[in-house]
Amino acid sequence: MPKIRLRLVLFFVLVFMLVVVGCQPDHSSNVVPVVVTAVPTTTTAAVPTSPPTPTLAPPPVVVNQTAETQPTDTPPTPTAVPLPEGIIGPTNFPENVNPLTGETVDPSVLARRPLAIKISNAPAIVRPQSGLNSADLVFEHYAEGGLTRFTAVFYSHDADPVGSIRSGRIIDLEIPKMYDAAFAYSGSSGPVRLMLRDSEFFDRIISPDFGHGGFFRVEDSNKAFEHTLFTSTYNLRYILDQRGQNTPPQFQNGMAFSQEPLNPGQPATQIEIGYDGTYVTWAYGAGDGRYTRWTDGVAHLDANTGQQLSFKNIIVLATHHENTDILEDNVGSGHYSIQIQIWGEGPVSIFRDGVRIDGRWHRDDPHDMLTFTDLDGNILPLAIGNSFIQLVPLGFENLTVSQ
């Protein structure tokens, strides 16, 4: 009996041990424990420092993608439009070509600031003025009372003297911005003076209005005192040099030029523009391809040379004229300043090489210069040379053109 009991005891001990051992966990299974999948991926995954390499090929580029679907910080690349053969500009002018005339010049003269200068045109005693034939561009516009005044832009040529110098008008808030120019004038009405003082180009203004020098009097017993003030491009550039402002202009856009007109146009050998108080006549000379000017029936001369005013392009540009409440003088019942709105677009007639070509003028941004297209929207190039811009109101009926 004792042996049987001992064997039973040993048997139960062995069974117990087998049960205990069989209940122990298998530690080799912890290599991939189930709890790993329960851990949030945000605590176990590394944050990438660069986009992952795509496993699929990128989608094809959409060639005709519209501007609305382009990223806002990446403007669409404009499609290059080939220019007709023979056109200079409107961009990438050679370094020796003046962007305001298309003429070949010494590059050093283009490394300085253009000058916009206010010049009188009434009464008739102020003629002949000095320096107009040396300007690259001349704007003629209504001042008030039906009379006109000039703003002349000098860039590639100098003149001494220039004048007579007269007071600025509202349009002179625009022209210096177009050509990144300095502006020289004699005086202005109170509201216009404040607008000029607050303009972005005030540092480039030269005027007795603000106590500046650079002007001188040429006394003439036949002229009223206000018609005796003159300057020179040399004086004005000296002042700009002192200010650190005689720097190359930053033109935002450009005009185009060609030796021959691309549009046959209509024959136009004489142009007559009947402003209310001034009558202008331009006559084309086939020999030199230039238009010469008469004002009120008298040959209009440049006093510096004694030569008649002569320009390659006559540009009759119509734009809205808005009367303002800015009093310019007390003559009669008083005359008020006119806002000539040379922004947006409108009709234009360009006269060059003895022909007239109708089209549209454009100025979409305050820093844009005036540019031109034909009625089909194609670039309308000017003749290479200087241009005279005749500003007239929309609906102007006093333009007469003869063959």
Order of alpha helices (4+ residues) and beta strands (2+ residues): alpha-alpha-beta-beta-beta-beta-beta-alpha-beta-alpha-beta-beta-beta-alpha-beta-beta-beta-beta-beta-beta-beta-beta-beta-beta-beta-beta-beta-beta-beta-beta
